[in-house]
């Protein structure tokens, strides 16, 4: 029996790794600009603080 979704059809969105990284980076920059987050760049497993 199919799981009840209450009329909402679940769908998968396929994104490349580069698209995901860009969206995450853009979101973190937005949070930083709003003063809610120090921007931490997560790139290739290297963690570093950037103060612009």
N, C-alpha and C positions, 0 to 999 in steps of 0.2 A: 504494500500500500504506500502511495506517495505521501511525503511529509506535507502537512498543511502549511501554506505560505500566506494565507489570508489575502489572496488576490494579488500579491506582489510576486512578480516573476524574478527570480534570482538570475543574474547573468554575470559572466566573467569578462573582465576587460583585460586584454592582453597588452602589456607594456614592455618595452625593452628596458634593460638595466639602466641605460643612459637616461631614459625618460623618468624612471623612478628616482634616480639620483637627483635630477634637475628639480623635480617636484618637491622632494624632501628638502633640498637646499633652499628653494624659494620659500617654502613654508617656514623654515627656521629663520631666514632673513626677516620675514614678516613679523615673527614673534620677537626677534631681537629689536626691530624698529619700534615695536609697541612697548618695549621695556620689560617684557615678560620672560625673556630668555637671553642669556649670554650665548652668542653664536658659537657653536662648536662644530667644526667641519669634520665630517666622518668620510674620509676618503682613503680607500685602500687600507683600512684598518689603522690609520694614523689619526690620533686624536690631538688636536691643537686648538688653542684659543686664538682668535683673530680680533684685535681691537682696532676698528676703523675710525 
